[in-house]
Amino acid sequence: MCFFFLTLQGECSQRCYNIFVLETVCVAWFSLEFILRFIQTQSKCSFLRTPLNVIDVVAILPYYITLIVDSLSVGEKPAGSGNNYLEKVGLVLRVLRALRIFYVMRLARHSLGLQTLGLTVRRCTREFGLLVLFLCVAMALFSPLVFLAESEMGAKQEFTSIPGSYWWAVISMTTVGYGDMVPRSIPGQVVALSSILSGILLMAFPVTSIFHTFSRSYVELKEEQRRSLRQKLDSQDSTKSQNSEDSQETDSYHGLTEAAASSIHQRKSMALHRTAEMRASMQT
């Protein structure tokens, strides 16, 4: 989504204006939905602490903040601001626009994959911590080694400092290997080989546990989804059966009423017939 992409004349094009109108409608709808859910909930604090609701706030607020900042930037600017002020305002607007990507995270309400990912992250915080710890220790070990090897024996100096070698250590241990920093000397290549093998071994242990947790979480959420669907169908069936029983009871009640009425009518007719016979016999 774009917002106020200015042309050279300083006016928004028709296409961007249409997108802005569409964005305004969507944000208004999301804002109304969020406010209604906030009013309806019983515990306001727990509602605001829910991760999906926090994502909703982070996704909605940039629109209003951008609107306010843009309206202030159009007005009078402080003296001596010049282009520096405009650059700062533009940077703020770009950062806030980038935050609107959190709209995609709203799909987690209906996506089983995103729900599984979130549940896996919550359950594997210790494994992620171990993974980061292993990477930091290995990075602190191999970065000085490759820097010393290349600074002493390397023909082409690409590793200018030990902190600058951290980037190389990370992409080597994760087996990415962009190739922007390459050891030229034999000792440096030995250090690189050691870092690659160490990265494979160190990342295999936590990643395996994370994978099993992801698979187990997916199965649990899938089973829970099936269970909720089954309960919904059972509730619908019970409602239908209850309605059918009520209708049958009503029909049986009406049938009994009609039978009672017919029996009463027969009794009356028989009583009248007997009375007529008795009168006829008395006259004779």
ZAGU-270431 format. One record per residue: residue in three letters; x, y, z of N, C-alpha, C, O in turn. Coordinates in pm, whole numbers, plus 32768, in hexadecimal, padded with zeros to 4 digits. Example, Ala and Ser with C-alpha at 12.3 -4.5 7.8 and 13.67 -1.06 7.14 Angstrom:
ala85277DC7830C84CE7E3E830C85287EB6830C85907EB4834Eser85057F1F82C485577F9682CA850A80038313853D80728324
# end
This chain:
met80547F8A80008000800080008058807C800080C18081803Fcys802B80DB7FBB807781577FB8802181C67FF27FA781BB7FF9phe806282308019801B829F80578063831F803380D58335805Aphe801D83767FE8805383F87FC280D983EC7F7A813B84297FA5phe80DE839E7F0C815383A07EB7814B841F7E6380F984297E08leu81A1847D7E81819885007E4381DE85017DBD824784C47DABthr81A185477D5F81DE855B7CDD823A85D47CE3824B86127D4Cleu827685F57C7082D286667C6C828B86EA7C8882C787477CBCgln820B86F17C6781BF876B7C82818D876F7D11815087D27D3Agly81A787087D5F817C87087DEA80ED86DC7DFD80B786ED7E6Bglu80AD86A47D98802486777DA3802085E07D91806C85A77D43cys7FC785A27DD97FBC85117DD27F7684EA7D517F1585297D29ser7FA884827D107F6B84547C947EE484137CB17EC483F37D23gln7E9684017C477E1083CA7C567E1583397C867DC2830D7CD6arg7E7782F07C537E8282647C7B7EA282577D107E6482077D56cys7F0282A57D407F2582A17DCD7EB382D47E257EA182A67E95tyr7E6683327DF17DF383637E3C7D8B82F47E4D7D5182E57EB8asn7D7582A77DE37D1682387DEE7D4681CF7E527CF781987E9File7DCA81B47E527E0181557EB27DF5818C7F407DDB81417F9Ephe7E08820F7F4D7DF9824D7FD17D6A824180047D548227807Aval7D0882537FAB7C7C82447FD27C5F81B47FFC7C1B819B805Fleu7C9581547FAE7C8380C87FD17CC380A780587C89805E80A9glu7D3980DD806F7D7C80C680EF7D2D810481627D2480C981CEthr7CF48179814B7CA481BA81B37C2C816581D97C0B8157824Fval7BEA812C81747B7680D6818F7BA0805A81DD7B5D8032823Dcys7C0F801D81B57C3E7FA481F97C667FC1828A7C457F7582E5val7CAE8030829E7CD9805283267C608074837D7C5C805183F3ala7BFE80B883437B8580D7838F7B3B805883B87B08804D8428trp7B367FF7835D7AF47F78837C7B407F2D83E97B037EFA8447phe7BC47F2683DD7C157EE284437C0C7F2884CA7C077EE88532ser7C097FAE84C67BFF7FFA85437B797FE085887B737FCD8601leu7B0D7FE085397A897FC485727A837F3885AC7A4B7F238618glu7ABC7ED985657ABC7E4F85977B0B7E44861A7AE07E018678phe7B7F7E86861F7BD17E8086987B8A7EC3870E7B8D7E8E877Dile7B4A7F3486F67B037F7A87627A8E7F2787967A777F20880Eleu7A447EE8873A79D37E9587647A017E1B87B479C37DF68817arg7A6E7DDD87887AA37D6B87D37AD77D97885C7ACB7D4E88BEphe7B127E0F88627B447E4288E27AD17E6189417ADC7E4889B9ile7A637E97890D79EF7EB5896179AB7E358991797C7E2E8A02gln79A77DD0893A79607D56895B79AA7CFE89BF796B7CB68A0Dthr7A2F7D0489BE7A7B7CAC8A167A697CD18AA87A4E7D448AC9gln7A797C708B007A677C878B8F7AE77CB98BD07AE47D178C1Fser7B587C7B8BAF7BD97CA38BE87C247CFA8B837C587CC78B20lys7C297D7B8B9B7C6A7DD78B3E7D027DC38B3C7D407DCC8AD2cys7D3C7DA98BB07DCF7D9C8BB77DFE7D208B6C7E5E7D268B1Fser7DBA7CAF8B817DE17C368B397DC87C448AA47E107C088A53phe7D637C918A7E7D497CA989F07DBC7CF589B07DE67CD58941leu7DEE7D5B89F67E5B7DAB89BF7EE17D6189C27F3D7D868979arg7EED7CFB8A167F6A7CAF8A1D7F6E7C3C89BA7FD67BFB89AAthr7F007C2189777EFF7BB589157F567BDA889D7F4A7C4A886Bpro7FAD7B80886E80077BA387FF7FC07BD087807FEC7C2E873Fleu7F527B8D875C7F0B7BB386E27ECC7C3E86EF7EC87C89868Easn7E9C7C6087657E657CE687797ED17D5187787EBA7DC08749val7F477D3087AC7FB87D8D87A47FDE7DA487127FFE7E1586EBile7FDB7D3A86C27FF87D4986337F907DA285F17FB27DF3859Aasp7F127D9586197EA97DEC85E27EC57E7E86017EB77ED585ABval7EEE7E9A867D7F0B7F2586A27F827F5A86547F7E7FCA8621val7FEC7F09864980637F3485FF80457F49856B80837F9D852Bala7FE67EFE85367FC47F0B84A97F667F81848E7F687FBB8422ile7F147FA584F07EB1800F84DB7EEB809984FB7ED180F984B2leu7F3880A485667F6A812685937FBE8171852B7FB081EB8522pro8014812E84DB8064817B847A801281D0841A8041823983EFtyr7F9981A483F87F4781F4839E7F25827A83DD7F3482E3839Dtyr7EF98279845B7ED282F5849D7F4C834C84BC7F4783C684B0ile7FBB830C84E38035835984FE80698399847E8094840C847Fthr8064834D8411808E83858390803783F983678067845D8332leu7FB583ED83807F588458835F7F7884D683AF7F7885448379ile7F9584C584307FB58539848580398578845D804385F28451val809F85248447812385588422811E859E839C815E86068389asp80D28567833F80C885A682BB807F862B82C380A5868B827Fser8016863283157FCF86B183248026871A8367801C87908347leu807A86F183C580D4875084068144877C83A9817087EF83AFser81728723835381DE874782F781AF87A5828A81FE87F28253val812C879F826A80F787FB820480EF8888823A80FB88E981EEgly80D9889682BC80CC891B82F881508963830181AE894682B7glu815789C1835D81D18A10836D823F89BC83AA8226896D8406lys82B989CA837A832C898183AA838189DF83FD837F8A5783E5pro83CB89AB845E841F8A0184B0848B8A43845E84B68A1183F6ala84B78AB58492851B8B028448859E8AB6844285C78A7684A3gly85DF8ABE83CE86608A7D83BA865889E783A886BF89A383ADser85E189B2839485D689228385860888F682FD8660889F82F3gly85D18932829285FF8914820B85E5888581E385828848820Aasn864388518192863487C981608647876181CD861386F281C3asn86918783823586A9872382A1862686FB82E4861186868305tyr85CF875C82F9854E873F833784FB86E582DD84BB8687830Cleu84FA8702825B84AD86B181FE84E3862281F7849685C381EBglu8566861581FD85A1858F81FA8579853E8276855D84C7826Clys8578857F82EA85508539836384BD8510835E849984A18385val846A856B832B83DC8549831F83C884D682BE8379847B82D8gly841084DB824E8406846E81ED843583EA822583FC83818207leu849E83ED827884CF837282B6846883388315845182BF8318val8429838F836483C2836083C1834D83228375831982BA839Cleu83258363830982B6832F82BA82D882A8827C8283824E827Aarg83518299824A8378821A820D837D81A98273835481398257val83AF81C882EA83B38162835383268138837C830B80C2838Fleu82CD819A83898244817A83B181FB812D834481AB80D48362arg8217814D82C681D88102825A82098071825981BD8016823Bala8288805E827A82BE7FD6827C827C7F8182E882747F0782DAleu824D7FC08354820D7F7583C081867F3C839681507EE583DBarg81507F6B832880CD7F3982FD80D37EAA82C7806C7E6D82ABile814D7E7682B981597DEB829181217D8E82FA81077D1882DFphe810C7DC2837580D37D7083DF80417D4C83C380087CF98409tyr80047D8B835E7F7E7D6083377F7E7CCD830F7F1B7C878323val7FED7C9F82D67FF57C1482AB7FEA7BB583237FB67B478316met801D7BE2839780197B8C840D7F8A7B75843F7F737B1C8490arg7F2A7BC6840E7E9F7BAD84347E6E7B2983FD7E0B7AF1842Dleu7EB27AF683957E8B7A75835E7EA17A0383C17E6E799483ADala7EEE7A1D842B7F0679B5848E7E85798984D37E80791B850Aarg7E1D79DB84D07D9E79B4850B7D5E794184BE7D1378F284F7his7D7C7938843C7D3B78D583E77D9E787583A57D74781A835Eser7E1F788783BA7E857834837B7EBC77D183E07EF177F88448leu7EB0775283C17EE576EC841A7F7D76ED841C7FBA76D28484gly7FBC770D83AB804D771183A68088777E83FD80EA77678444leu804E77F683F8807F7863844B8066784984DF80B8786C8534gln7FF5780C84FF7FDB77E8858A8040778185BC806D7787862Ethr80627722856580C676BF858A814E76FF859F819776DB85FBleu8170775F854981F077A4855781F777F285DA825C77ED8620gly818C783985FB818B788386798193782986F381D978478753leu814A77B886EF814E775A875F81D9771C876C8208770487DBthr821A770086FB82A176C886FF8304772A873A835C77048788val82F777A987158352780F874C8340781C87E283A2782B882Barg82C37816881282AB782088A282E277A688ED831477B3895Darg82D8773288B0830576B988F4839C76A388EB83D5765C893Dcys83DC76DF8889846B76C6887184C077408892852777568852thr8499778E88F284EB78028916857477D7894A85D8781A8930arg85797769899485FA773A89C78653770A895586CB77238955glu861876C488F4866876948883869D7708882E870F77058800phe8649776E881B867877E387D086E7782A881C8746785C87E0gly86DB782F88A18746786B88F087C8781E88E58834785988DCleu87BF779888E48838774688D28875775C884888EF7760883Aleu881F776987E388527780875C889E78048753890A780A8719val8865786C878D88A978EE878C892A78E887DD898F792487B7leu8927789F884D89A0789288A08A0F784A88558A8278748859phe89ED77DD88118A51779287C48A8E77EA87578B0777E98741leu8A38783687118A6A788D86A68AC678F986DD8B2D791886A1cys8AA17932874E8AF4799D87888B7C796887B48BE379A8879Eval8B7C78F387F48BFC78BA88228C55789787AB8CCC78B687ACala8C1B785687468C6B783286D18C9978AD86858D0978B08651met8C457913867F8C6B798F863B8CDE79D386858D3C7A058646ala8CD779D587098D447A1187578DC579C0874D8E3179F58767leu8DBB794087298E3278EC871E8E7378F686948EED79048689phe8E2278ED862A8E5A78E485A38E7B796D85678ED07975850Fser8E3A79D685938E577A5A855A8EE67A8885788F297AB4851Bpro8F177A7F85F38FA47AA5860990067A4A85C1906F7A778593leu8FE479C885B69040796B8573904F798C84E090BF799084ACval8FE079A5849C8FEB79C3840D90297A4C83F7906D7A628392phe90127AA9845390517B2D844490E87B23845491337B5F8407leu91167AD784B791A67AC684CA91E67A7B845692527A9F8428ala91A17A13842591D979C683B691E47A1A833892477A1182F0glu91807A6D831D91827ABD82A391DB7B3782B192197B628250ser91E37B70832792387BE6833892CC7BC38335931E7C178311glu92EE7B48835A937A7B21835B93A77AE782D694187AFF82ABmet93507A998294937C7A4F821E93277A6A81A393477A378138gly92BE7AB681AF92677ACD813C92A27B3180DB92D77B998103ala92977B11805892CB7B6C7FF3926C7BE27FDF92997C527FC9lys91EA7BCA7FE891877C337FD6913C7C45805A90FB7BE8808Bgln91467CBB8092910C7CD5811590787CF6810690567D6480DAglu901F7C98812A8F907CAF81298F577CB681B68EEB7CEE81CCphe8F9F7C7E82158F727C7F82A18FBB7CF182E7902B7CE08317thr8F7A7D6482EC8FBB7DDC83208FC07DE083B890197E2083F0ser8F647D9D83FC8F607D9E848E8F187D2284BF8ED77CDB8472ile8F247D0A85418EDF7C96857B8E477CA9857A8E007C4B8556pro8E117D1F85A18D7F7D3185948D507D2685038CE17CF884E9gly8DA47D5284A48D7E7D4384188D7B7CB383EB8D3B7C938386ser8DBF7C5B84338DC07BCC84118D477B8184498D307B0D8425tyr8CFA7BC384A08C837B8184D78C217B5C84688BE47AF2846Btrp8C127BB484068BB77B9983968BE07B1A834D8B8D7AC5832Ftrp8C627B0F83318C947A9782EC8C7B7A1B833F8C5579B38309ala8C907A2283C28C7E79AD84198BEC797F84198BD179078416val8B8F79DE841D8B0179B984228AD6797783A08A96790E83A3ile8AF779B2832D8ACB797882AE8B1578F7828E8AE478A6823Fser8B8A78E382C98BD2786482B48B9577F583098B83778682D8met8B77781283878B3E77AC83DE8AB0778683B68A85771583CBthr8A6777E4837C89E077C4834B89E1778E82BE897777798283thr8A57777682868A6B773D81FF8A25778F819389F477578131val8A1F781281A689E8786A813E8A55788D80DA8A4778728063gly8AC278C9810B8B3678E280B88B1B793E80428B1579107FD0tyr8B0C79C1805D8AF47A207FF08B6E7A2E7F958B5E7A467F1Egly8BE67A1E7FCB8C5E7A2D7F7B8C967AB97F788CF57AD37F2Easp8C5D7B157FC68C937B9D7FC88D147BA680198D677BFD8000met8D267B4B807A8DA17B4380C98DD37AB380C38D917A5880F5val8E477AA080878E7D7A1A80708F0C7A1480A48F5C7A6A8081pro8F2E79B280F78FBB79A581229012797480AE8FED79178066arg908679B4809D90DF7993802E915179368059918278E88008ser917A793E80D291EC78EE810091BE7863812A9148784C8143ile921E7808813091FE777F815791D0777781E9916D77338204pro921277B9824891DD77B782D2915077F382DC90FD77C28329gly9137785C828F90B1789682909049783782588FD978328289gln906D77EA81F09010778981B88FF8771582188F8976DE821Dval906076F08264904D768882CA8FEC76B883368F96766C8363val8FFA7735835E8F9D776E83C08F0F777383868EAE775983CDala8F04779483068E81779982C68E40770F82C38DC9770182DEleu8E9076A882A18E5A762082A08E2D75F6832C8DC575B6833Cser8E7B7619838F8E5575F784198DD5763E84438D8176038487ser8DC676BB841B8D4D770684408CD176CD83FB8C6576C98436ile8CE176A1837D8C6E766883358C4275E583768BCB75D0838Eleu8CA1758C83928C7F750D83D18C467522845D8BE774DE8484ser8C7F757E84A78C4B759B852D8BBE75D485268B6975B38579gly8BA5762A84C28B1F766284B38AB775F884948A4875FC84C9ile8ADC7597843E8A7E752A841F8A5C74DA849B89E874B984B4leu8AC274B984EA8AAC746985628A6174B785CE8A077482860Eleu8A86753585E28A497583864D89B775A3862F896575A7868Bmet899675BA85B1890C75DC858E88B3756185838839756D8588ala88F074EB8574889F747385638855744E85E387E4741E85DEphe8894746486568856743986D487D7748886F4876F744A870Apro87DB750E86F9875E7556871886F6754D86A9867F754786C5val8723754C862C86C4754C85BC867474CA85BB85FE74CC8599thr86B3745A85DE866B73DB85E285FB73DE864A858B73B28630ser8619741386BF85B3742087288544747F86FE84CE74668718ile856974EC86BC8505754C868D84AB750D8624843275258622phe84E574BB85CC8496747985658431741885A283BD74158579his845C73CA860483FF736C8645839073B7868F831D738C868Fthr83B3742686CD834D7476871182EA74B086AD827274B586C8phe831B74DA863982C3750F85D1826374A385A081EB74BD8590ser8296742A8589824073BD855A81D6739A85C38161738685A1arg81FF7392864181A1737286AC813873DF86BC80C273C286D2ser8161745D86B2810274CC86BE809F74CC864A802974EA865Dtyr80D074AB85D3807574A6855F800C743985717F96744E8554val803673C485A17FD7735685B67F72737C86227EFB73608613glu7F9F73BB868D7F4473E386F97EDE744986C97E67743E86E7leu7F0C74AE867F7EAF7513864D7E4F74D885E77DDA74FE85E2lys7E80747C85957E28743C85347DBC73EA857A7D4873ED8552glu7DE473A185E17D837352862D7D2073AC86777CA9738D867Eglu7D51741A86AD7CF7747886F07C9474B6868E7C2074CB86AFgln7CC374D386167C6A750985B07BFF74A4858A7B8A74C8857Barg7C267427857A7BC473BF855B7B6173AC85CD7AEA739985B6arg7B9373B286487B3C73A086BC7AD5741186C67A6073F986E1ser7B03748C86AF7AA674FD86B37A3F74F4864479CA75158658leu7A6B74C785CD7A0C74B6855F79A87448857E79317455855Farg79D773DC85BC797E736E85E2791A739B864B78A473798644gln794773E886AE78EC741B87147883747886D8780F74778700lys78AF74C8867678507521863577E574D385EA776F74F485EFleu7812746B85A377B17418855A775473CE85BA76DD73C185A0asp778B739E862B77387358868D76D173B686CB765E738F86E2ser76FA743186E6769B7491871E762C74B186BA75B874BF86E0gln765074BB863A75EA74D385D4758B745C85CA7512746E85BEasp75C473E285CF756E736B85C8751373618641749D733E8633ser7548738186B874F4737C8730748473E38729741473CA8756thr74A4745886F1743D74BF86E373D074928683735974A6869Blys73FB745386147399742285B3734473B285F072CA73B085DDser73847356863A733872E9867772D6731D86E0726672EB86EDgln73027382872D72A873BC879172317400874E71C073F5877Easn724C744586E071DD74838698717D741B86607104742D8663ser71B773AC862C7160734385F7710E73018666709972E28652glu714C72EC86DC710272B4874D709273118779702372E58799asp70B07393877C704773F387A16FD473EF873E6F6073F68764ser6FF773E686BE6F8C73E086596F3B736086666EC273618654gln6F8172EF86856F38727286976EDC727887106E6B7248870Cglu6F0E72B4877D6EB972C287F36E40731987D66DD172FE8803thr6E58738387886DE773DA87646D827390870F6D09739D8721asp6DB6734086AF6D5C72F386596D0F728A86AA6C9772768696ser6D55724887076D1071E4875A6CA8722687B36C3C71EF87CAtyr6CC8729E87E56C6772E688386BEC730887E76B7A72F78814his6C04733A876D6B92735A87176B4372DC86F66AC972DF86EFgly6B8A726B86E16B4471EE86C36AEF71C087386A7D71958727leu6B2871CA87B06ADB71A488266A6271FE883969F671D0885Fthr6A74727E881F6A0572DC882D699572BB87CB691F72BE87EEglu69BC729D87506956727A86ED690F71F78711689671EA86FFala695C71968745691F7117876C68BD712B87E0685070F187E2ala68E6717E8841688C719988B2680E71E0888367A071C188B2ala681E723E882867A9728687F6674B722987AB66D1723287B8ser678571CF875C67307172871166E77112876F667370F0875Aser672E70E487D966EC708A8839667A70D28883661070978899ile6690714E88A76626719C88E965AF71AD888C653C71A588B7his65CB71C5880C655E71D587AC65107153879B649571548790gln655970E3879B65147063879064BD7048880A644D701687FDarg64F07069887F64A2705588FA642370AA88F963B7707C891Flys6433712788CC63BC717D88C563557147886462DD7147887Fser6385711887F2632770E3878F62E2706587C3626B705087ADmet63317010880A62F46F978843628E6FBB88AF62256F7C88B9ala62AF702289006250704B896861D07082892A616270668959leu61DF70D088C061677103887D61167093883F609A70968842his615B7030880861146FBF87CC60C76F70883560556F48881Earg61056F5A88AA60C16F13891560486F6289495FDF6F298965thr605A6FE689555FEA703989845F75703289235F01702B894Dala5F94703488A35F29702B883E5EE26FA588465E686F9E8838glu5F2F6F37885C5EF26EB388675E986EAA88E25E2B6E7188DEmet5EC96EE689535E786EE189CC5DF66F2E89BA5D8D6F0089E9arg5DF96F9F89795D7E6FEB89605D1F6F9E89065CA56F9F891Bala5D566F5D88A45D016F1188485CBE6E9C88915C496E7E8879ser5D086E5C88EA5CD06DEA89355C656E1B89985C026DD589AFmet5C776E8F89D35C166EC38A305B956EE989E75B296ED78A1Egln5B9F6F1C89715B286F4289245AD86EC788FB5A5D6ECA88F5thr5B1E6E5B88E05AD86DE388B95A986DA089335A586D388927
# end
